[in-house]
Amino acid sequence: MNSENLNITSRTNWTALEAMSEENIDYSDIPPLTDEFFERSTLRIPVDQAQNLVQLDPDVKQWFQNHGDQYKTLINSVLRQYIENNKTQQSA
């Protein structure tokens, strides 16, 4: 996409589109998602998200999940506390 494409005004009638209900959308030309489709498909994770993936042992993940829905925040807090404690130990 180049800068000229960004300046083209859309001819989509957004008001009409937003007014449509789920019943008014025609899905008939969309092929069904079969097992074969999923067998051939590839999971693609955006680079910024892929760089943040951390592999946790199942029992470790389960322990954090048992402490509530905000377990990802808890994991981050524990790691941050570890960093802070490590900084103090390195300066001594």
C-alpha positions as CSV (number, residue, x, y, z in Angstrom):
1,M,0.0,0.0,0.0
2,N,1.4,3.4,-0.9
3,S,0.5,6.9,0.2
4,E,-1.9,7.4,-2.7
5,N,-4.0,4.5,-1.5
6,L,-4.4,6.1,1.9
7,N,-5.9,9.3,0.3
8,I,-8.6,7.4,-1.6
9,T,-12.0,7.9,0.0
10,S,-13.9,4.8,0.6
11,R,-17.2,4.3,-1.2
12,T,-18.5,2.1,1.6
13,N,-21.8,3.2,3.0
14,W,-20.8,2.9,6.6
15,T,-24.1,4.1,8.0
16,A,-26.0,1.3,6.1
17,L,-23.4,-1.2,7.1
18,E,-23.6,-0.3,10.8
19,A,-27.4,-0.4,10.6
20,M,-27.4,-4.0,9.4
21,S,-28.3,-6.8,11.8
22,E,-26.8,-10.2,11.9
23,E,-29.9,-11.6,10.1
24,N,-29.3,-9.4,7.1
25,I,-25.8,-10.6,6.3
26,D,-25.5,-13.2,3.6
27,Y,-22.9,-15.9,4.4
28,S,-23.9,-18.2,1.6
29,D,-20.8,-17.6,-0.5
30,I,-18.4,-18.3,2.3
31,P,-17.2,-22.0,2.2
32,P,-17.4,-24.0,5.4
33,L,-14.3,-24.5,7.5
34,T,-13.6,-28.1,7.2
35,D,-11.0,-30.3,9.0
36,E,-8.9,-30.2,5.9
37,F,-8.8,-26.4,6.1
38,F,-7.4,-26.6,9.6
39,E,-5.0,-29.3,8.8
40,R,-3.4,-27.1,6.0
41,S,-3.6,-23.9,8.0
42,T,-0.7,-22.2,9.7
43,L,-0.8,-20.3,13.0
44,R,0.8,-16.9,12.4
45,I,1.6,-14.7,15.4
46,P,2.5,-11.1,14.9
47,V,6.2,-10.5,15.6
48,D,5.6,-8.2,18.6
49,Q,3.4,-10.8,20.3
50,A,5.7,-13.7,19.4
51,Q,8.6,-12.0,21.1
52,N,6.6,-12.0,24.3
53,L,5.8,-15.7,24.4
54,V,7.1,-17.5,27.5
55,Q,7.0,-21.3,27.9
56,L,5.7,-22.2,31.4
57,D,5.6,-25.6,32.9
58,P,2.0,-26.7,33.1
59,D,2.1,-27.0,36.9
60,V,3.6,-23.5,37.3
61,K,0.9,-22.0,35.0
62,Q,-1.8,-23.9,36.9
63,W,-0.5,-22.6,40.3
64,F,-0.8,-19.0,39.0
65,Q,-4.2,-19.6,37.4
66,N,-5.5,-21.0,40.8
67,H,-4.8,-17.5,42.2
68,G,-7.4,-15.8,40.0
69,D,-8.3,-14.5,36.6
70,Q,-5.5,-11.9,36.7
71,Y,-2.8,-14.6,36.8
72,K,-0.8,-13.0,34.0
73,T,-0.6,-9.8,36.0
74,L,0.5,-11.9,39.0
75,I,3.2,-13.6,37.0
76,N,4.5,-10.2,35.8
77,S,4.5,-8.9,39.4
78,V,6.5,-11.9,40.6
79,L,9.0,-11.5,37.9
80,R,9.3,-7.7,38.5
81,Q,9.9,-8.4,42.2
82,Y,12.6,-10.9,41.3
83,I,14.3,-8.3,39.2
84,E,14.1,-5.7,42.0
85,N,15.5,-8.2,44.5
86,N,18.3,-9.1,42.1
87,K,19.2,-5.5,41.6
88,T,19.6,-5.1,45.4
89,Q,21.8,-8.2,45.6
90,Q,24.0,-7.1,42.8
91,S,24.7,-3.7,44.3
92,A,25.8,-5.1,47.6
